[in-house]
């Protein structure tokens, strides 16, 4: 390393004697840690000083993503987007129709495309479908584009909500409370590793918008 001082070139010897393999490994380790810390700092600066915000809500059906999203949108003066509704309006078909006509693989590609689209919007709160976080690197996209929250609601609460829900959900149609409980447990076992990649995890039987607002302030 060189330092110019009053017109004289001064050479500074950082290492005395031969450079060992251990020294090289330590330097490599320090560089990796430095780059990681720099990335974290850049992300925090981006979040703090940006004039816009994006919030993504993920979790199993019935966890309250849409209800919370609308409440947050009103409280924070932001726009709420239900990703499934956005997709249906974009392609002029319902999700069951897309599944039936094109299969799940093509549906997931469309879902990824609209997620990328809304991830570029400013001041939005996005509630995804329950399966969206489990494909591609969708959770990474949400984490990198804004603040991603996993609403981890207890299974017993999900059962109570879904049994009494007015919205028809083909996946659980006709299931008894006991069957629904087993279905949710099985699906969550598969989905939880994806959900838990979210930057924030909120647990409970009832998760309120105030908890999200407290975390982002």
C-alpha positions in Angstrom: 0.0 0.0 0.0 1.3 3.4 -0.9 0.8 6.9 0.6 1.9 10.2 -1.0 3.3 12.6 1.6 4.7 16.1 0.7 5.7 15.0 -2.7 7.5 11.9 -1.5 6.2 8.4 -2.3 6.3 6.3 0.8 5.9 2.5 0.7 4.2 0.9 3.7 4.9 -2.8 4.2 1.7 -4.5 5.5 3.3 -7.9 5.9 6.7 -8.7 7.4 8.2 -11.8 6.1 6.5 -14.5 3.9 2.7 -14.6 3.7 1.2 -17.8 5.1 -1.9 -19.6 3.9 -3.5 -18.8 7.3 -2.9 -15.1 6.7 -4.5 -15.2 3.2 -7.5 -17.1 4.6 -7.9 -14.4 7.3 -7.7 -11.6 4.7 -10.3 -13.4 2.6 -12.6 -13.8 5.6 -12.3 -10.1 6.5 -13.1 -9.1 2.9 -16.3 -11.3 2.9 -17.4 -9.9 6.3 -16.7 -6.4 5.0 -18.7 -6.8 1.9 -21.6 -8.4 3.9 -21.7 -5.5 6.3 -21.5 -3.0 3.5 -24.5 -4.6 1.9 -26.5 -4.5 5.1 -25.6 -0.8 5.6 -26.6 0.0 2.0 -30.0 -1.7 2.5 -30.7 0.2 5.7 -29.8 3.5 4.1 -32.1 2.6 1.2 -35.0 1.9 3.6 -34.5 4.9 5.8 -33.9 7.5 3.2 -36.2 6.3 0.4 -39.4 8.4 -0.1 -41.4 5.2 -0.7 -42.1 1.9 0.9 -43.3 -1.6 0.0 -44.7 -4.0 2.5 -45.4 -7.7 1.6 -47.7 -9.9 3.6 -47.3 -13.7 3.3 -48.8 -16.7 5.1 -51.4 -19.5 4.9 -54.9 -18.8 3.7 -57.1 -17.3 6.4 -54.2 -15.7 8.3 -55.6 -12.2 7.6 -53.3 -10.9 4.9 -56.0 -9.0 3.0 -57.7 -7.6 6.1 -54.4 -6.4 7.6 -53.3 -5.1 4.2 -56.4 -2.9 3.9 -56.0 -1.7 7.5 -52.3 -0.8 7.0 -53.1 0.9 3.7 -55.6 3.2 5.4 -53.3 3.9 8.4 -50.1 4.5 6.3 -51.8 6.2 3.3 -50.6 3.5 0.9 -52.2 1.4 -1.8 -53.3 -2.1 -1.1 -52.8 -4.8 -3.7 -54.2 -8.3 -3.5 -51.8 -10.2 -5.7 -54.3 -12.9 -6.7 -56.9 -10.2 -7.7 -54.2 -8.2 -9.6 -53.3 -11.4 -11.5 -56.9 -12.2 -12.4 -57.5 -8.7 -13.6 -54.4 -8.7 -15.7 -55.1 -12.0 -17.5 -58.9 -11.6 -17.5 -59.4 -15.0 -16.0 -59.9 -16.5 -12.5 -57.1 -18.4 -10.9 -59.1 -21.7 -11.0 -59.5 -21.1 -14.8 -55.8 -20.6 -15.3 -55.0 -23.7 -13.3 -57.6 -25.7 -15.4 -56.5 -24.4 -18.8 -52.7 -24.0 -18.4 -51.7 -26.0 -15.3 -50.0 -24.9 -12.1 -46.5 -24.4 -13.7 -47.8 -21.8 -16.1 -49.9 -20.2 -13.3 -46.8 -19.9 -11.1 -44.9 -18.2 -14.0 -47.7 -15.7 -14.3 -47.7 -15.2 -10.6 -44.0 -14.5 -10.6 -44.4 -12.0 -13.4 -47.0 -10.0 -11.6 -45.0 -10.1 -8.3 -42.1 -8.6 -10.1 -44.4 -5.9 -11.5 -45.9 -4.9 -8.2 -42.5 -5.1 -6.5 -41.5 -2.1 -8.6 -44.5 0.0 -7.4 -44.1 2.7 -4.8 -46.0 2.9 -1.5 -47.8 -0.4 -1.8 -48.9 -3.1 0.6 -49.1 -6.5 -1.2 -50.9 -9.5 0.1 -49.8 -12.6 -1.8 -51.5 -15.9 -2.3 -50.6 -18.7 0.2 -48.5 -20.6 -2.3 -46.6 -17.7 -3.9 -43.7 -17.6 -1.4 -43.0 -21.3 -2.1 -41.9 -20.9 -5.8 -38.7 -19.5 -7.4 -36.9 -17.0 -5.2 -40.1 -15.1 -4.5 -39.4 -14.4 -0.8 -35.9 -13.1 -1.7 -37.5 -10.8 -4.2 -39.9 -9.5 -1.6 -37.2 -9.1 1.0 -35.0 -7.2 -1.4 -37.8 -5.0 -2.7 -39.3 -4.0 0.7 -40.3 -5.4 4.0 -41.7 -8.9 4.1 -43.9 -10.1 7.0 -44.9 -13.7 7.6 -48.2 -13.8 9.6 -47.8 -17.0 11.5 -51.3 -17.6 12.9 -52.0 -20.7 15.1 -53.6 -23.6 13.3 -56.7 -23.5 15.6 -57.4 -19.9 14.6 -57.0 -20.7 10.9 -59.5 -23.6 11.2 -62.0 -21.3 13.0 -61.7 -18.6 10.4 -61.8 -20.8 7.3 -64.8 -22.9 8.5 -66.9 -19.7 8.9 -65.4 -17.8 6.0 -67.8 -16.6 3.3 -65.2 -16.8 0.5 -65.2 -20.2 -1.2 -61.8 -21.9 -1.3 -61.7 -24.9 -3.5 -58.7 -26.5 -1.7 -60.7 -26.9 1.5 -64.2 -27.2 0.2 -66.3 -29.9 2.1 -63.7 -30.6 4.8 -64.8 -31.1 8.4 -62.9 -29.1 11.1 -60.8 -32.2 11.9 -60.0 -32.8 8.3 -59.2 -29.1 7.8 -56.9 -29.1 10.8 -54.9 -32.0 9.4 -54.8 -30.4 6.0 -53.4 -27.2 7.4 -50.8 -28.9 9.5 -49.6 -30.9 6.4 -49.4 -27.9 4.2 -47.7 -25.8 6.8 -45.0 -28.5 7.2 -44.1 -28.0 3.5 -44.6 -24.2 3.4 -43.1 -23.1 6.6 -39.4 -23.2 5.5 -40.4 -20.7 2.7 -42.5 -18.5 4.9 -39.8 -18.2 7.5 -37.4 -16.6 5.0 -39.4 -13.4 5.5 -37.5 -10.6 7.1 -40.2 -10.4 9.9 -42.2 -13.1 11.5 -45.3 -12.3 13.6 -46.8 -15.1 15.7 -50.1 -15.4 17.5 -53.8 -16.2 17.3 -54.6 -12.6 16.4 -52.0 -10.4 14.7 -52.9 -6.7 14.5 -51.8 -4.0 12.1 -50.4 -2.0 15.0 -47.7 -4.7 15.4 -46.5 -4.1 11.8 -46.6 -0.3 12.2 -44.5 -0.5 15.4 -41.8 -2.5 13.6 -41.5 -0.2 10.6 -41.4 3.0 12.5 
